[in-house]
């Protein structure tokens, strides 16, 4: 549209000495020449000039931030705080030579924007707000949603080939989500053949008493109707993991040591059985390993685990 408008302006300017100035003509023809409105720290943006503060810039949808997010460089958290909330000054994942302001949170509600979730960190009490998308419309112009990862990426870069949730993998890049649990990390993990994870937003219902309040694990949040399972928090809207949903062991990779787990142990000491389950590695202190695998114990005390390991 704008290229056609520019061409028409040239015709008018060349054919009539009384033609209005280009800016007036642009207004007359409905072309919006006004700059985008100013935003706020961690607010939406499409370009750097919208963001307040020295050196501030816009992390766009193509960078993984739905509808953009304003931030700025920092040496300490001073420029990141707003007088009420103490935000973080952390290394920029895209530029290790600087720190930038990152929004702190205890849950997704703290992030204050629809397509942002709270992800915990092991090195601090608070988490940080990151982008999360369900479809392309969440991301904004020039970006698309990788629904398996819940991440906005540059248009045309969503992977079309790779393993889906619960399928085998040897590295992160094997998975459509870009996240693989490896069979070994120094020691065996029990996730034989690797296991691709997906990403989701935790729905209401998870808690420390009944684990999940419904009769069935929630599946609406994940591609392929897989289960949305807590990652490090039960809080609604926080980051969750998509894991393979099942009804019987036959739905899982049983020949590699997986089974359909429909039962959880509750804090009360009781157990609860769901109508559907999740494909998890076998605890071989309770179940036999499949052919070609041996049962091995790792760790000590309450941390000791019994895993099926390739013979």
C-alpha positions as YAML, in Angstrom:
chain: A
units: angstrom
residues:
- id: 1
  name: UNK
  ca: [0.00, 0.00, 0.00]
- id: 2
  name: UNK
  ca: [2.72, 2.50, 0.92]
- id: 3
  name: UNK
  ca: [4.68, 1.92, -2.29]
- id: 4
  name: UNK
  ca: [1.54, 2.61, -4.33]
- id: 5
  name: UNK
  ca: [0.90, 5.78, -2.28]
- id: 6
  name: UNK
  ca: [4.47, 7.00, -2.88]
- id: 7
  name: UNK
  ca: [4.13, 6.44, -6.64]
- id: 8
  name: UNK
  ca: [0.86, 8.38, -6.74]
- id: 9
  name: UNK
  ca: [2.48, 11.27, -4.86]
- id: 10
  name: UNK
  ca: [5.20, 11.47, -7.51]
- id: 11
  name: UNK
  ca: [2.58, 11.65, -10.28]
- id: 12
  name: UNK
  ca: [0.72, 14.46, -8.51]
- id: 13
  name: UNK
  ca: [3.92, 16.41, -7.80]
- id: 14
  name: UNK
  ca: [5.09, 16.18, -11.42]
- id: 15
  name: UNK
  ca: [1.74, 16.97, -13.04]
- id: 16
  name: UNK
  ca: [0.56, 19.97, -11.03]
- id: 17
  name: UNK
  ca: [2.66, 22.81, -9.67]
- id: 18
  name: UNK
  ca: [-0.12, 23.59, -7.22]
- id: 19
  name: UNK
  ca: [-0.05, 20.14, -5.63]
- id: 20
  name: UNK
  ca: [0.11, 20.17, -1.81]
- id: 21
  name: UNK
  ca: [3.40, 19.35, -0.05]
- id: 22
  name: UNK
  ca: [4.17, 15.66, 0.25]
- id: 23
  name: UNK
  ca: [3.26, 15.56, 3.97]
- id: 24
  name: UNK
  ca: [-0.15, 17.14, 3.32]
- id: 25
  name: UNK
  ca: [-0.81, 14.81, 0.41]
- id: 26
  name: UNK
  ca: [0.12, 11.83, 2.57]
- id: 27
  name: UNK
  ca: [-2.40, 12.93, 5.19]
- id: 28
  name: UNK
  ca: [-5.05, 13.52, 2.50]
- id: 29
  name: UNK
  ca: [-4.51, 10.01, 1.15]
- id: 30
  name: UNK
  ca: [-4.74, 8.35, 4.56]
- id: 31
  name: UNK
  ca: [-1.02, 7.50, 4.97]
- id: 32
  name: UNK
  ca: [-0.12, 7.64, 8.66]
- id: 33
  name: UNK
  ca: [3.17, 9.52, 9.06]
- id: 34
  name: UNK
  ca: [2.99, 9.93, 12.85]
- id: 35
  name: UNK
  ca: [5.62, 8.06, 14.88]
- id: 36
  name: UNK
  ca: [4.39, 5.21, 17.08]
- id: 37
  name: UNK
  ca: [3.43, 6.28, 20.62]
- id: 38
  name: UNK
  ca: [5.92, 6.22, 23.49]
- id: 39
  name: UNK
  ca: [5.84, 3.13, 25.67]
- id: 40
  name: UNK
  ca: [7.17, 2.30, 29.14]
- id: 41
  name: UNK
  ca: [9.81, -0.04, 30.51]
- id: 42
  name: UNK
  ca: [8.66, -3.62, 29.76]
- id: 43
  name: UNK
  ca: [5.76, -2.21, 27.72]
- id: 44
  name: UNK
  ca: [4.89, -3.09, 24.08]
- id: 45
  name: UNK
  ca: [6.87, -1.62, 21.20]
- id: 46
  name: UNK
  ca: [7.74, -1.99, 17.55]
- id: 47
  name: UNK
  ca: [10.89, 0.17, 17.43]
- id: 48
  name: UNK
  ca: [13.62, 1.47, 19.76]
- id: 49
  name: UNK
  ca: [12.43, 5.09, 19.68]
- id: 50
  name: UNK
  ca: [9.31, 4.16, 21.67]
- id: 51
  name: UNK
  ca: [11.29, 2.99, 24.67]
- id: 52
  name: UNK
  ca: [12.24, 5.42, 27.48]
- id: 53
  name: UNK
  ca: [15.71, 5.74, 29.02]
- id: 54
  name: UNK
  ca: [19.30, 6.11, 27.86]
- id: 55
  name: UNK
  ca: [20.16, 3.38, 25.37]
- id: 56
  name: UNK
  ca: [16.69, 1.81, 25.65]
- id: 57
  name: UNK
  ca: [15.65, -0.57, 22.89]
- id: 58
  name: UNK
  ca: [12.80, -2.78, 21.76]
- id: 59
  name: UNK
  ca: [13.02, -6.56, 21.92]
- id: 60
  name: UNK
  ca: [10.56, -7.49, 19.17]
- id: 61
  name: UNK
  ca: [8.27, -10.41, 18.49]
- id: 62
  name: UNK
  ca: [10.95, -11.87, 16.22]
- id: 63
  name: UNK
  ca: [13.26, -11.85, 19.27]
- id: 64
  name: UNK
  ca: [10.74, -13.87, 21.28]
- id: 65
  name: UNK
  ca: [8.76, -11.04, 22.89]
- id: 66
  name: UNK
  ca: [5.07, -10.90, 21.81]
- id: 67
  name: UNK
  ca: [4.11, -7.43, 20.58]
- id: 68
  name: UNK
  ca: [7.58, -6.26, 21.64]
- id: 69
  name: UNK
  ca: [9.05, -5.38, 25.04]
- id: 70
  name: UNK
  ca: [11.02, -2.25, 25.99]
- id: 71
  name: UNK
  ca: [14.18, -2.65, 28.04]
- id: 72
  name: UNK
  ca: [17.49, -0.83, 28.53]
- id: 73
  name: UNK
  ca: [21.12, -1.53, 29.43]
- id: 74
  name: UNK
  ca: [22.07, -1.41, 33.12]
- id: 75
  name: UNK
  ca: [25.00, -1.81, 35.49]
- id: 76
  name: UNK
  ca: [22.81, -2.31, 38.54]
- id: 77
  name: UNK
  ca: [19.08, -2.57, 39.06]
- id: 78
  name: UNK
  ca: [18.63, 1.16, 39.72]
- id: 79
  name: UNK
  ca: [17.26, 2.10, 36.27]
- id: 80
  name: UNK
  ca: [15.17, -1.10, 36.24]
- id: 81
  name: UNK
  ca: [13.15, -0.37, 39.40]
- id: 82
  name: UNK
  ca: [9.97, 1.71, 39.41]
- id: 83
  name: UNK
  ca: [9.90, 2.55, 43.13]
- id: 84
  name: UNK
  ca: [7.49, -0.26, 43.92]
- id: 85
  name: UNK
  ca: [8.85, -3.33, 42.11]
- id: 86
  name: UNK
  ca: [12.50, -4.31, 42.30]
- id: 87
  name: UNK
  ca: [13.39, -5.68, 38.89]
- id: 88
  name: UNK
  ca: [16.56, -7.45, 37.77]
- id: 89
  name: UNK
  ca: [19.71, -6.29, 36.01]
- id: 90
  name: UNK
  ca: [20.90, -9.49, 34.33]
- id: 91
  name: UNK
  ca: [23.16, -10.54, 31.42]
- id: 92
  name: UNK
  ca: [21.61, -10.03, 28.00]
- id: 93
  name: UNK
  ca: [21.12, -13.53, 26.48]
- id: 94
  name: UNK
  ca: [21.78, -12.04, 23.03]
- id: 95
  name: UNK
  ca: [24.81, -9.92, 24.01]
- id: 96
  name: UNK
  ca: [27.10, -11.27, 26.78]
- id: 97
  name: UNK
  ca: [29.00, -7.97, 26.91]
- id: 98
  name: UNK
  ca: [26.18, -6.12, 28.68]
- id: 99
  name: UNK
  ca: [23.45, -6.42, 31.27]
- id: 100
  name: UNK
  ca: [19.85, -5.37, 30.63]
- id: 101
  name: UNK
  ca: [16.74, -4.79, 32.73]
- id: 102
  name: UNK
  ca: [14.52, -7.85, 33.05]
- id: 103
  name: UNK
  ca: [11.12, -7.84, 34.74]
- id: 104
  name: UNK
  ca: [10.89, -9.74, 38.03]
- id: 105
  name: UNK
  ca: [7.91, -11.87, 39.03]
- id: 106
  name: UNK
  ca: [6.62, -14.46, 41.45]
- id: 107
  name: UNK
  ca: [3.81, -15.52, 39.11]
- id: 108
  name: UNK
  ca: [2.44, -14.72, 35.67]
- id: 109
  name: UNK
  ca: [0.08, -12.09, 37.05]
- id: 110
  name: UNK
  ca: [3.11, -10.02, 38.08]
- id: 111
  name: UNK
  ca: [4.11, -9.74, 34.42]
- id: 112
  name: UNK
  ca: [1.00, -7.69, 33.66]
- id: 113
  name: UNK
  ca: [0.77, -8.63, 29.98]
- id: 114
  name: UNK
  ca: [-1.34, -11.36, 28.43]
- id: 115
  name: UNK
  ca: [1.41, -13.16, 26.56]
- id: 116
  name: UNK
  ca: [4.07, -13.13, 29.26]
- id: 117
  name: UNK
  ca: [4.72, -15.83, 31.85]
- id: 118
  name: UNK
  ca: [6.93, -16.13, 34.92]
- id: 119
  name: UNK
  ca: [9.90, -18.49, 34.80]
- id: 120
  name: UNK
  ca: [11.77, -19.35, 37.99]
- id: 121
  name: UNK
  ca: [15.54, -19.03, 38.43]
- id: 122
  name: UNK
  ca: [17.70, -21.17, 40.66]
- id: 123
  name: UNK
  ca: [19.99, -18.26, 41.57]
- id: 124
  name: UNK
  ca: [17.33, -15.92, 43.01]
- id: 125
  name: UNK
  ca: [13.98, -15.95, 44.78]
- id: 126
  name: UNK
  ca: [12.11, -14.10, 42.04]
- id: 127
  name: UNK
  ca: [11.65, -15.29, 38.48]
- id: 128
  name: UNK
  ca: [11.69, -13.28, 35.27]
- id: 129
  name: UNK
  ca: [8.93, -12.55, 32.76]
- id: 130
  name: UNK
  ca: [9.40, -14.10, 29.33]
- id: 131
  name: UNK
  ca: [7.22, -14.16, 26.24]
- id: 132
  name: UNK
  ca: [4.81, -17.00, 25.49]
- id: 133
  name: UNK
  ca: [2.57, -17.46, 22.45]
- id: 134
  name: UNK
  ca: [-0.32, -19.72, 21.48]
- id: 135
  name: UNK
  ca: [-0.60, -18.63, 17.84]
- id: 136
  name: UNK
  ca: [0.85, -16.22, 15.29]
- id: 137
  name: UNK
  ca: [-1.54, -13.42, 16.26]
- id: 138
  name: UNK
  ca: [0.10, -13.21, 19.69]
- id: 139
  name: UNK
  ca: [3.50, -12.33, 18.24]
- id: 140
  name: UNK
  ca: [2.90, -9.26, 16.10]
- id: 141
  name: UNK
  ca: [4.15, -8.17, 12.69]
- id: 142
  name: UNK
  ca: [7.22, -9.94, 11.32]
- id: 143
  name: UNK
  ca: [6.99, -12.86, 13.76]
- id: 144
  name: UNK
  ca: [5.30, -16.25, 14.03]
- id: 145
  name: UNK
  ca: [4.62, -18.63, 16.91]
- id: 146
  name: UNK
  ca: [6.42, -21.93, 17.33]
- id: 147
  name: UNK
  ca: [3.54, -23.57, 19.19]
- id: 148
  name: UNK
  ca: [5.68, -26.49, 20.36]
- id: 149
  name: UNK
  ca: [8.03, -24.12, 22.21]
- id: 150
  name: UNK
  ca: [5.45, -21.40, 22.97]
- id: 151
  name: UNK
  ca: [7.96, -18.92, 21.53]
- id: 152
  name: UNK
  ca: [7.70, -16.14, 18.97]
- id: 153
  name: UNK
  ca: [10.35, -16.32, 16.24]
- id: 154
  name: UNK
  ca: [11.10, -14.40, 13.06]
- id: 155
  name: UNK
  ca: [8.56, -15.05, 10.30]
- id: 156
  name: UNK
  ca: [9.53, -18.02, 8.16]
- id: 157
  name: UNK
  ca: [11.79, -19.64, 10.78]
- id: 158
  name: UNK
  ca: [9.34, -21.93, 12.59]
- id: 159
  name: UNK
  ca: [10.74, -25.46, 12.23]
- id: 160
  name: UNK
  ca: [8.63, -27.78, 10.09]
- id: 161
  name: UNK
  ca: [10.59, -30.99, 10.63]
- id: 162
  name: UNK
  ca: [11.59, -32.62, 13.89]
- id: 163
  name: UNK
  ca: [10.40, -34.81, 16.74]
- id: 164
  name: UNK
  ca: [7.17, -33.97, 18.53]
- id: 165
  name: UNK
  ca: [6.47, -34.06, 22.27]
- id: 166
  name: UNK
  ca: [7.49, -37.39, 23.80]
- id: 167
  name: UNK
  ca: [9.39, -38.63, 20.76]
- id: 168
  name: UNK
  ca: [13.05, -39.61, 20.92]
- id: 169
  name: UNK
  ca: [15.93, -37.17, 20.52]
- id: 170
  name: UNK
  ca: [19.70, -36.91, 20.90]
- id: 171
  name: UNK
  ca: [19.97, -33.10, 21.07]
- id: 172
  name: UNK
  ca: [17.72, -30.08, 21.49]
- id: 173
  name: UNK
  ca: [17.70, -29.36, 17.76]
- id: 174
  name: UNK
  ca: [16.09, -32.74, 17.08]
- id: 175
  name: UNK
  ca: [12.83, -31.47, 18.63]
- id: 176
  name: UNK
  ca: [10.28, -29.09, 17.15]
- id: 177
  name: UNK
  ca: [10.31, -27.39, 20.54]
- id: 178
  name: UNK
  ca: [14.09, -27.15, 20.73]
- id: 179
  name: UNK
  ca: [14.10, -28.94, 24.12]
- id: 180
  name: UNK
  ca: [15.29, -32.53, 24.66]
- id: 181
  name: UNK
  ca: [15.78, -34.49, 27.89]
- id: 182
  name: UNK
  ca: [18.91, -36.49, 27.13]
- id: 183
  name: UNK
  ca: [19.33, -40.17, 28.01]
- id: 184
  name: UNK
  ca: [22.50, -39.31, 29.89]
- id: 185
  name: UNK
  ca: [23.81, -36.20, 31.64]
- id: 186
  name: UNK
  ca: [27.03, -37.49, 33.22]
- id: 187
  name: UNK
  ca: [24.82, -40.28, 34.64]
- id: 188
  name: UNK
  ca: [21.76, -42.02, 33.13]
- id: 189
  name: UNK
  ca: [18.53, -40.04, 33.49]
- id: 190
  name: UNK
  ca: [16.06, -42.86, 32.80]
- id: 191
  name: UNK
  ca: [14.67, -40.97, 29.78]
- id: 192
  name: UNK
  ca: [15.95, -43.62, 27.40]
- id: 193
  name: UNK
  ca: [16.32, -42.58, 23.78]
- id: 194
  name: UNK
  ca: [15.76, -38.97, 24.83]
- id: 195
  name: UNK
  ca: [12.39, -37.26, 25.17]
- id: 196
  name: UNK
  ca: [11.22, -34.07, 23.47]
- id: 197
  name: UNK
  ca: [9.50, -31.60, 25.77]
- id: 198
  name: UNK
  ca: [6.91, -29.00, 24.82]
- id: 199
  name: UNK
  ca: [5.95, -25.77, 26.56]
- id: 200
  name: UNK
  ca: [2.60, -24.63, 27.98]
- id: 201
  name: UNK
  ca: [0.97, -22.26, 30.43]
- id: 202
  name: UNK
  ca: [-0.18, -23.87, 33.68]
- id: 203
  name: UNK
  ca: [-3.99, -23.78, 33.94]
- id: 204
  name: UNK
  ca: [-5.89, -23.23, 37.16]
- id: 205
  name: UNK
  ca: [-6.27, -26.39, 39.24]
- id: 206
  name: UNK
  ca: [-2.73, -27.40, 40.24]
- id: 207
  name: UNK
  ca: [-2.03, -27.18, 43.98]
- id: 208
  name: UNK
  ca: [0.02, -28.82, 46.73]
- id: 209
  name: UNK
  ca: [-2.90, -30.77, 48.22]
- id: 210
  name: UNK
  ca: [-4.71, -32.63, 45.42]
- id: 211
  name: UNK
  ca: [-1.91, -32.01, 42.87]
- id: 212
  name: UNK
  ca: [-4.58, -31.38, 40.23]
- id: 213
  name: UNK
  ca: [-8.17, -30.70, 41.20]
- id: 214
  name: UNK
  ca: [-9.74, -32.32, 38.12]
- id: 215
  name: UNK
  ca: [-10.31, -35.99, 37.34]
- id: 216
  name: UNK
  ca: [-8.05, -35.80, 34.29]
- id: 217
  name: UNK
  ca: [-4.75, -34.10, 33.62]
- id: 218
  name: UNK
  ca: [-5.27, -30.90, 31.55]
- id: 219
  name: UNK
  ca: [-4.53, -31.28, 27.84]
- id: 220
  name: UNK
  ca: [-6.03, -28.20, 26.16]
- id: 221
  name: UNK
  ca: [-2.82, -26.20, 26.56]
- id: 222
  name: UNK
  ca: [-0.49, -28.46, 24.54]
- id: 223
  name: UNK
  ca: [-0.28, -29.39, 20.83]
- id: 224
  name: UNK
  ca: [-1.52, -32.92, 20.08]
- id: 225
  name: UNK
  ca: [-3.60, -32.87, 23.31]
- id: 226
  name: UNK
  ca: [-0.63, -33.72, 25.49]
- id: 227
  name: UNK
  ca: [-0.57, -33.03, 29.23]
- id: 228
  name: UNK
  ca: [0.44, -29.62, 30.62]
- id: 229
  name: UNK
  ca: [2.49, -30.42, 33.72]
- id: 230
  name: UNK
  ca: [4.11, -28.00, 36.24]
- id: 231
  name: UNK
  ca: [7.76, -27.16, 35.60]
- id: 232
  name: UNK
  ca: [8.77, -25.46, 38.85]
- id: 233
  name: UNK
  ca: [5.55, -23.84, 40.05]
- id: 234
  name: UNK
  ca: [1.87, -24.64, 40.50]
- id: 235
  name: UNK
  ca: [0.87, -21.00, 39.88]
- id: 236
  name: UNK
  ca: [-1.72, -20.42, 37.16]
- id: 237
  name: UNK
  ca: [-0.19, -18.95, 34.02]
- id: 238
  name: UNK
  ca: [3.38, -19.92, 34.86]
- id: 239
  name: UNK
  ca: [5.57, -22.06, 32.61]
- id: 240
  name: UNK
  ca: [4.65, -25.72, 32.28]
- id: 241
  name: UNK
  ca: [5.92, -28.73, 30.34]
- id: 242
  name: UNK
  ca: [4.03, -30.60, 27.66]
- id: 243
  name: UNK
  ca: [4.46, -34.35, 28.23]
- id: 244
  name: UNK
  ca: [2.96, -37.27, 26.32]
- id: 245
  name: UNK
  ca: [-0.62, -38.05, 27.36]
- id: 246
  name: UNK
  ca: [-1.65, -41.70, 27.58]
- id: 247
  name: UNK
  ca: [-4.35, -44.10, 28.66]
- id: 248
  name: UNK
  ca: [-2.33, -47.34, 28.73]
- id: 249
  name: UNK
  ca: [1.32, -48.38, 28.59]
- id: 250
  name: UNK
  ca: [0.84, -49.14, 24.89]
- id: 251
  name: UNK
  ca: [0.57, -45.38, 24.28]
- id: 252
  name: UNK
  ca: [4.13, -44.93, 25.56]
- id: 253
  name: UNK
  ca: [7.55, -46.09, 24.36]
- id: 254
  name: UNK
  ca: [7.30, -49.23, 26.50]
- id: 255
  name: UNK
  ca: [10.19, -51.02, 24.74]
- id: 256
  name: UNK
  ca: [12.50, -48.23, 25.97]
- id: 257
  name: UNK
  ca: [11.32, -48.28, 29.58]
- id: 258
  name: UNK
  ca: [8.33, -45.90, 29.64]
- id: 259
  name: UNK
  ca: [4.91, -46.54, 31.15]
- id: 260
  name: UNK
  ca: [1.59, -44.71, 31.51]
- id: 261
  name: UNK
  ca: [1.57, -43.15, 34.99]
- id: 262
  name: UNK
  ca: [-1.95, -42.23, 36.09]
- id: 263
  name: UNK
  ca: [-1.31, -42.16, 39.84]
- id: 264
  name: UNK
  ca: [0.24, -39.51, 42.12]
- id: 265
  name: UNK
  ca: [1.11, -39.56, 45.81]
- id: 266
  name: UNK
  ca: [-0.49, -36.66, 47.69]
- id: 267
  name: UNK
  ca: [0.93, -34.67, 50.60]
- id: 268
  name: UNK
  ca: [-1.76, -36.25, 52.81]
- id: 269
  name: UNK
  ca: [-0.21, -39.66, 52.20]
- id: 270
  name: UNK
  ca: [-3.12, -40.74, 50.01]
- id: 271
  name: UNK
  ca: [-2.90, -41.50, 46.30]
- id: 272
  name: UNK
  ca: [-4.99, -40.18, 43.45]
- id: 273
  name: UNK
  ca: [-5.65, -41.82, 40.08]
- id: 274
  name: UNK
  ca: [-6.47, -39.75, 37.01]
- id: 275
  name: UNK
  ca: [-8.54, -40.90, 34.05]
- id: 276
  name: UNK
  ca: [-5.57, -40.22, 31.77]
- id: 277
  name: UNK
  ca: [-1.85, -40.42, 32.43]
- id: 278
  name: UNK
  ca: [1.63, -39.29, 31.42]
- id: 279
  name: UNK
  ca: [4.39, -41.32, 29.78]
- id: 280
  name: UNK
  ca: [7.18, -41.40, 32.37]
- id: 281
  name: UNK
  ca: [10.29, -43.59, 32.79]
- id: 282
  name: UNK
  ca: [9.79, -46.77, 34.80]
- id: 283
  name: UNK
  ca: [10.86, -46.95, 38.45]
- id: 284
  name: UNK
  ca: [12.44, -50.38, 38.18]
- id: 285
  name: UNK
  ca: [12.23, -50.99, 41.92]
- id: 286
  name: UNK
  ca: [8.50, -51.42, 41.23]
- id: 287
  name: UNK
  ca: [8.33, -52.57, 37.60]
- id: 288
  name: UNK
  ca: [10.48, -54.79, 35.42]
- id: 289
  name: UNK
  ca: [12.68, -53.22, 32.78]
- id: 290
  name: UNK
  ca: [12.06, -54.16, 29.12]
- id: 291
  name: UNK
  ca: [14.34, -56.53, 27.23]
- id: 292
  name: UNK
  ca: [17.79, -55.06, 26.69]
- id: 293
  name: UNK
  ca: [17.75, -52.91, 29.84]
- id: 294
  name: UNK
  ca: [18.98, -53.60, 33.38]
- id: 295
  name: UNK
  ca: [17.81, -52.03, 36.65]
- id: 296
  name: UNK
  ca: [20.44, -49.79, 38.28]
- id: 297
  name: UNK
  ca: [20.25, -47.65, 41.41]
- id: 298
  name: UNK
  ca: [21.67, -44.12, 41.54]
- id: 299
  name: UNK
  ca: [22.01, -41.67, 44.41]
- id: 300
  name: UNK
  ca: [21.44, -42.33, 48.11]
- id: 301
  name: UNK
  ca: [18.77, -41.93, 50.76]
- id: 302
  name: UNK
  ca: [15.53, -40.33, 49.63]
- id: 303
  name: UNK
  ca: [17.26, -39.25, 46.42]
- id: 304
  name: UNK
  ca: [18.04, -42.79, 45.34]
- id: 305
  name: UNK
  ca: [16.41, -43.72, 42.03]
- id: 306
  name: UNK
  ca: [16.14, -47.02, 40.21]
- id: 307
  name: UNK
  ca: [16.44, -46.65, 36.45]
- id: 308
  name: UNK
  ca: [16.33, -48.93, 33.45]
- id: 309
  name: UNK
  ca: [19.74, -48.64, 31.78]
- id: 310
  name: UNK
  ca: [20.84, -50.12, 28.47]
- id: 311
  name: UNK
  ca: [22.75, -53.37, 28.93]
...
